[in-house]
């Protein structure tokens, strides 16, 4: 799948303090990125909640931060607010942009590629049902849908990108504390819901031991079933378990699946 990302926001970040600035503000270990490499992560509040989900790529002596278009202005505002005493500059980048996904694993691994796609095939909207199904299988987050400032990164696939040895950054302390104590109360999981009838976002997930076990965030029809993302309470999140969504049985999966 060639996925159109031209609507996403991009900022080129330069200046002598660029590494220290990004290292202290984001969960990405930018100091470990070699030229051409990229890493997913987030910007957190001081209390460890997710303000923005971003990809940071090293491009020579600069970095390019990419995020969903819906949070591009918000993300830039946060960066500029923290950059008061740092030698960093932010330059918007525009033009064609795409990703190539062949499997669910590609959603988090595939780089953003500037320019028109050279590989043959249709360039697809990120909202196309086929793309949405693969996104859900990957647990690839949509901000404001699957994650927002009510969530910690470790409750989502962003937890797999947390580097507990990279040093201090905004929001690190509460994230490290919960990680050390193992006290996460919920986690995002994949759900395979029986039947093809739509499942609305916000649908309550039920379990025999817990009537309000969680809530669906994203869902799309896939064949004779619906694939979905939803937050589940720790007592119900075990992969392979079963829950009920919209009166139908559903199997729980770890992400990606």
N, C-alpha and C positions, 0 to 999 in steps of 0.2 A: 504494500500500500504506500502510495506517495501522498502525504498529507500536507495540505496547504496550511502554512503557519504565518502567512503574510500579515495577519491581523494581530500577531503577538507583538509585545513591546520589547525593544532592545536598546540597551545603553552601553556605549563604549566607555570604559572607566580607565582613566590614565592618571598620571601624577606620581611623584616620588613616594607618596604614602599609600599607594593603591593596595599593596599586599597587606600591610598592617591594618589598613582601614577595613578591608573586606574580611580579613581574618578575625577581627574583633567584633564584627557586626553580623556575620552570617555563620551558619553551621557548616558551610563548605570549607574544607581544608585547602584554601587557594594556594598556600605556599608549596603544596605538594603537586600542583598541576604543572605538567610540562607543556611546552608549546603544542597547541592543537588538541589538548585534552580538555575534558569538561566534567563537571560534577553537579549533581542535584542537591539541593538543600533548601533552607528556609531562613527568613528573617523572623526573629522572635520578639515578643514583648519582654520586658524585664522579668515577668512572671512565667516565661517559657511558652507562651501561646503563639500560634502561627499567624504572623502578620502577612507574609507572602511566601509563595513557593517559587523558587528561582533556579535556573540553570546558569552556572558560571563557566565560561570557556576562556582559556588563555589563548591570546592571539598576539604572538610576539611579545612586546613589552606592555601590552594592554590586556584588559579583560573585557569580555562581552557578557553582560547579564541579560537573560531572556526570561520573560514571564508572560502569562496570559494577558491579552489586551485589556481585559476588564479590570485588571489591577495594576496596569502599567503606570498610571499617574500616581496612584497610591504608593507604589514601590519606589518610584523616583523621589517622591516627597519624603519618604522615610530615609532614603540614602542621603539626601541633601540636608535633612535635619541633623543627622549625626556627623556630617562632614565639615562642621563649622571650623574646627581647628586643624583640619588635615589638608595636605596638598593633594587633592584629588579633583578630577574634572569629569563631567558626565556629558556625553555627546549622543543624542538620539541617532539610531541607525534605522533606515527604512529600506524598502525594496522587497523583492520576492524572497520567500523563505519557505523551506519545507523540511520534513522529516521522512524517513523511509522505515516503515515497520513491516516485518514479515512474520514475526511471532510476538507474543505478549511480552517476552523479555526485552524486545527492542524498544518498547515504550520508554523505559528508563535509560536504556543504553545508547539509543540512536542519537547522534549529534544533530544540531540544527544546521542546515546547509543553506547558505545564502545563494541567491540566484535561481534561475529556472531549473527544474529537474531535467537531468540529461538521460536518466534511465527511462525507458519506454513504459507507457502505462498511463492511465487516467490519474490526474491530480484530484484528490478527493477532499471534500469538506470534512473538517474535524467533527462535524455533527452527523455525518452519514452513519446509518445504522451499523454498517460493517466496522467502521472505525470505532464507534461507541462500544460495540461488543468487545473488541480487542482491548480497548482502554479499560473496560471493566475487568476483564480477565487479568490485566496487568496491575490493577489497583492504581492506575495513573490518575492522579487527583485533579479534580476541577475545583478551583478556588470558589468559595461561596456556595458550593454544592456538596462536596465531599469533605471539605476542610475549611475552617475559618478561625477567627480569634477565640473560639470556644474550645479549640483542640490543641493538644500537645503533639509535637512531631512523632513521638514514639507510639502514639495511638494509630499511626498510619504507616504506609510503606516508607515514609521519610525516616523512620527509625532505623532502617537498614543502611542509611547514609550518614548517620551520626558518627562522628569521629571523637571518641572519648579521650584521645590523647593529643588533640590539636591545640589545646590551650584555651584561654578564657575568651568568651564572647557574650554578647547580650543575651540573657535568658538561660545561660549555661547552668547556673546553680540549681534551679528547680528541676531542670531536665536530668542532671546528674543525680540529684537526690532520689527521684522516683526510680531511675534506672538501678541505683544501688540497692534500693529497698524492694524493688520488684512489686511496686504498688499500683501499677496501672489498672484502672477500673474498667476500661473498655478498649476495644481494638477494632479497626476496620477489617472486615472479612468479605470474601466473595460468597455469593449465594446462588445456587442453581434452584430456581423455583419451578415446581411442576406446573405445566399448563402454559398456554401462550397468551392468556389475557393480560393486559397491561398491569403493571404494579406501580402505583404512584409514589413519587418521592415523599417521604414522611410516613409511609406505611409502617405501622408498629410490628415489630418482630416479637413473637411469643414463643415461650419454651414451657414444657410441663412444670418446671420448677420456678418459673419467673414469668408472670403475665406480661410485663413490660421489659423484655430482654434486650431491646434495642430498636433501631429505626433505620429504614432504608434511605439511602442518599441518592443513588442512581440506579436505573434499571432500563433494560431494552430487551426486546424479543430476540431470541436466537433459536431458530427452528421451532420445535414444539414446546420449548420452555422459555423462561425469562432468566437472564443473567443479571445479577444485581450486586451492588455494594451496600453494606450496612454496618453500623456500629453495633457490636454485641458486648454484653456484660461479660466479665471475666469468667463467670460460672457457666457460660453457654458458648464460649468462642472456640471450643476445641474443634479442629478440622475433622471432618467425617461425621460430626454430629448432625442432628436434625432439629429444625425449628419450624415454626409456622409463620407464613407471610400472607396476608390477605386471605386467610382461610385455607391456604394451600401448603403442602409440605415443601420444605426446602432443605437442601444439603449445604453444610458449611464448608468453605474452602479457605485455606491460607492463601495469601497473595504473594506472587502471581500464581494463577492456576491454569 
